[in-house]
Structures are given as structure tokens and as C-alpha cells.
């Protein structure tokens, strides 16, 4: 995720204004602010994508609880989907 910084300076972690989060590389729509929620990680957290093809997912080696996520249009790396780690039971977190 090109807009994230693990060591501080994450500008979108506590940003909750209405809008759409897009791929930093190609501008494709990824997540809506309506699916964003507060989470303890240093990155923004979402429960769902805008379009069915907003992201591509593939298994993460050595991490059964996570999937690697990339932009569904250009393949830019976005991070992970953490299975069953959303705000509601059974919900995932992007």
C-alpha cells in the first residue's frame, strides 16, 4: 500500500471523511469510506471492496488466516485480507 507507513505518518488510518479510496498506481476504485472502520493496526481497515473486481486475492504462504491482495486492474500490491478479523464475527478485514 503506497499510502501506508508502518513507522508512523499514516495519513489515512484515522481519516473518516466520506469518499472513495483508489489504487495509488492506476486510480481504480477500491474501497468506500462507508466500509472503513477504526482498527488498532497502523493501516486503514475496510470490510468490503467497491466492485467485485476491485481487488485480486491469492493465498499467503505460511499464513492461513490471510490472503495477499492487489489492485484488480493493475496488480499493484495493497497488502492483505485478514479472514475473520473484521468488526463483526465472520467478517474479514482488508
Backbone torsions as a table, in degrees:
resi	resn	phi	psi	omega
1	UNK	NA	111.6	-173.8
2	UNK	-70.1	-12.2	179.5
3	UNK	-100.3	10.6	-177.6
4	UNK	-108.6	151.0	175.6
5	UNK	-142.0	116.0	-177.2
6	UNK	-65.7	-28.0	-174.6
7	UNK	-95.8	27.1	178.3
8	UNK	105.6	167.2	178.8
9	UNK	84.5	9.3	178.8
10	UNK	-69.8	108.1	-173.6
11	UNK	-81.3	-17.7	-177.0
12	UNK	-105.9	0.0	-179.2
13	UNK	-61.5	-47.6	-177.4
14	UNK	-109.1	27.9	179.9
15	UNK	-98.4	115.4	-175.9
16	UNK	-125.0	23.8	176.4
17	UNK	-72.8	148.2	179.4
18	UNK	-60.3	140.5	178.4
19	UNK	164.2	-170.6	-178.0
20	UNK	-124.6	134.0	175.7
21	UNK	-93.9	128.9	-175.8
22	UNK	-119.7	163.7	176.3
23	UNK	-63.8	132.1	-179.6
24	UNK	-69.0	-19.9	-177.9
25	UNK	-90.8	-45.8	-173.5
26	UNK	-118.7	-10.2	178.4
27	UNK	84.0	7.1	-179.6
28	UNK	-68.2	140.6	-179.6
29	UNK	-67.4	127.8	-178.0
30	UNK	-112.3	-58.5	-173.7
31	UNK	-135.0	148.8	174.3
32	UNK	-98.2	149.7	176.3
33	UNK	-62.8	-21.2	178.2
34	UNK	-66.3	-23.7	-179.7
35	UNK	-99.4	5.5	-178.8
36	UNK	-87.6	143.8	178.2
37	UNK	-145.7	159.2	179.5
38	UNK	-70.7	134.4	-179.6
39	UNK	-144.5	156.1	-176.0
40	UNK	-77.4	-9.8	179.2
41	UNK	-72.7	160.8	178.9
42	UNK	-77.3	1.3	-178.7
43	UNK	-111.9	157.5	175.0
44	UNK	-63.5	148.4	-177.9
45	UNK	-123.2	134.0	-178.6
46	UNK	-130.5	153.4	179.1
47	UNK	-98.3	-20.3	-178.9
48	UNK	-157.0	162.2	178.6
49	UNK	-91.8	166.3	177.9
50	UNK	-73.7	-49.9	-179.1
51	UNK	-113.4	156.2	176.9
52	UNK	-59.5	-30.1	-179.3
53	UNK	-105.6	19.8	178.6
54	UNK	-60.3	-37.0	-179.6
55	UNK	-131.0	155.9	170.5
56	UNK	-109.0	143.5	-177.9
57	UNK	-125.4	144.9	173.3
58	UNK	-144.9	153.0	-178.0
59	UNK	-58.2	143.8	176.4
60	UNK	-96.4	121.2	180.0
61	UNK	-63.5	136.5	178.0
62	UNK	70.0	9.6	179.1
63	UNK	-140.2	88.5	-177.9
64	UNK	-65.8	-21.8	-177.2
65	UNK	-90.0	4.4	-176.5
66	UNK	-138.9	150.6	174.3
67	UNK	-120.6	141.8	173.0
68	UNK	-73.3	137.6	-177.2
69	UNK	-123.6	135.8	176.1
70	UNK	-136.7	163.4	178.6
71	UNK	-59.0	133.7	-179.7
72	UNK	-70.6	-15.0	-179.0
73	UNK	-98.6	-50.3	-173.6
74	UNK	-111.7	-10.3	178.8
75	UNK	85.8	5.0	178.3
76	UNK	-58.3	132.1	179.9
77	UNK	-65.4	131.2	-178.0
78	UNK	-116.2	-12.6	-178.9
79	UNK	123.1	-127.7	-173.6
80	UNK	-137.9	159.8	164.2
81	UNK	-110.0	121.9	179.6
82	UNK	-98.0	113.9	-174.6
83	UNK	-71.4	136.9	178.7
84	UNK	57.1	35.8	179.4
85	UNK	-126.8	24.0	179.7
86	UNK	-86.7	-175.1	-177.7
87	UNK	-72.5	-17.9	177.7
88	UNK	-119.0	151.1	178.0
89	UNK	-54.6	134.4	179.1
90	UNK	81.6	-2.7	-178.6
91	UNK	-93.1	144.2	179.6
92	UNK	-96.6	163.8	179.7
93	UNK	-123.2	127.1	173.6
94	UNK	-93.9	NA	NA
